[in-house]
Structures are given as C-alpha cells and as structure tokens.
C-alpha cells in the first residue's frame, strides 16, 4: 500500500487509539484527532514526530471536515467511555458518543472516505442469557453508554445504506493492555487491578466478583481494526471484537496475585448500576469474514501489561 494513504484515527491519543496508531504507521500517513479529554499526548511518546496531531473535539463538526478531507480510512475510536460515567454524567457522553459519532460519519461521507471502522461496544448485548454473545442476538442495552454505542452502530450502517459510505462496526469486549489510564474511578477494571497490585493495596470489587468478562488484549483489537478496514464484503456490518474466552474478576485478581507472589484480599462493594453480569464474544463471524486471529492468551496479555505498568510506575 502506498505510503501516502491517509488514515485518520479519532481518539488516537487514547489507550486503544494510540496502539492502533502504532499499527498503522508502516502502512500510511497517520492523522490523529483527539481533544485530550481522556487521551494523553504521552500515549503518543515515541511516535509523535511521525504523525499529524489535531486537538479537535468531535462535537465540533466544522473543525472535523478539513482534517478528515482526503482520508482513505477513518478509524473512529473517540468517545467518552465507561458505563458508570454515562449514568453519573449522561450529557457529555451523549453528546460525544452520539452527536460526535454522527459528525465523524458525516465528515467521512462528505470527504468520500473509502471506509470508516467504528469502535462499538459489547455493552450493547446487556444481560442476554446465552453465552457466547453472537452478532445476531437482539441488543439489550442497560446503560446510557450502551445505548449511545449501539446508536453509533445503527448510524454507521445507515450511512452505508443511505450514503454509500462503507462502514464496519466492531463491538470491543473489555480491552486491556499498556497505556490504559488507571487514574480515574471510571478506569477499566484491569488497569485498576494493575495499579493496586504494584502498590500492594487491595482493589475494590463491585458485587461478588463472579461477573465475567471477555478481556481482550489491545494489540489484538488494533490488528482487528486494521483487518476490518481491508476486508471485502463487510460494508455496513457489525462484528464482535473479543477473544472468545471469559474470566471472572475473582479469577483474574487471583491470577495477578500469583504472578506477583502476594496475597491481597479484595474489598467488596455493592454491584454497580448498569453492570452486565457475563460477557463473552462469539468470534466465529469475525474469524470468517475479517480474518480475526487473536494472538494473546490472558496470561501473556496480563504479563505484558503488568510489565508496562511496572516500567511506567
Ligand atoms: C463496558 C463494556 C466494554 C466497554 C467499556 C467502556 C460490557 C460487558 N463491557 O465495560 O465493552 O469497552 O464498558 O468503558 O458492558 N469493577 C470492579 N472494581 C473496579 C472497577 C470495576 O469490580 O474498581 C467491575 C465492574 O463493576 C464490572 C467489571 O469490573 O463488573 C468491569 O468493569 P469496567 O472495567 O468498568 O468495564 P465494563 O463496564 O464491563
């Protein structure tokens, strides 16, 4: 692929976006859009000189157009994440995750971009009884965040059917890995576990810890974003971006303590509103249509992540 192909990554200074940026660097010209609300320029350390960075808020439609113009692919990862944050403070997450997504899709359609890959969320499934969760299941969102991310999928699909903009939605399943920010109460649980493990303090587990997640290593998700941008016959569709396994919080916390040879019993707190109980991806469709092939076992992913936090501490 010619090196002047332009890729735009919204949320490119975020945890997942900054990993995707590194995946794209050898494949073309990378342009990052980020307002640094939950992203950090430090996430781009070492690659900052090789990319074009725009401090733009995706709520600002007029500012998006010139940056997206000329793009081959737009990877739309910018969002205000977190289920509880969307419950506590729903207006900003609504505006960014729904209006912002609309703005990005519109700018991509106006720019006649070849394709948009959209970061959707496994939260759309809610508490569907059956595991693993398959793309054909009826969505059942339990939180504003889940509704917002689901609506983005619908918009992505309609931008294909109505305006001919190729889109692929990937439902991310609890992504973890280096550069995930552990400093907010809304941070992903594994980043918080890492922080506590290295500080030798006890994490808080909401509920009895028997809820499970399909924890997916960030590099596997970045690889799948790339594959989704290249696959044929997938425009307008949605796929699970998970690992295909699921582990309870208790299992993961136990594993982490064993890795460090420590004993730190967790604190228990009441379950969180909007929390899904079990989550596990059926990866068959992504394997078949996108060539998904996750490379990282949970042990290997946790080991790499822990080493990164140790170095960053
Ligand atoms: C949800 C989505 C995920 C999305 C993410 C964005 C589901 C199944 N997954 O993640 O696709 O990318 O939102 O933010 O809906 N917990 C603790 N202690 C803590 C923090 C969290 O026990 O200190 C628990 C939570 O109550 C939850 C689990 O850990 O049961 C995971 O929480 P979190 O990491 O915030 O992610 P989800 O809400 O599952």
Boltz pocket constraint, residues with backbone or C-beta under 6 A from the ligand:
constraints:
  - pocket:
      binder: B
      contacts: [[A, 81], [A, 82], [A, 83], [A, 120], [A, 121], [A, 122], [A, 123], [A, 124], [A, 172], [A, 173], [A, 174], [A, 175], [A, 185], [A, 186], [A, 187], [A, 188], [A, 189], [A, 190], [A, 192], [A, 203], [A, 204], [A, 205], [A, 206], [A, 207], [A, 211], [A, 212], [A, 213], [A, 249], [A, 271], [A, 272], [A, 274], [A, 275], [A, 276], [A, 278], [A, 279]]
      max_distance: 6.0
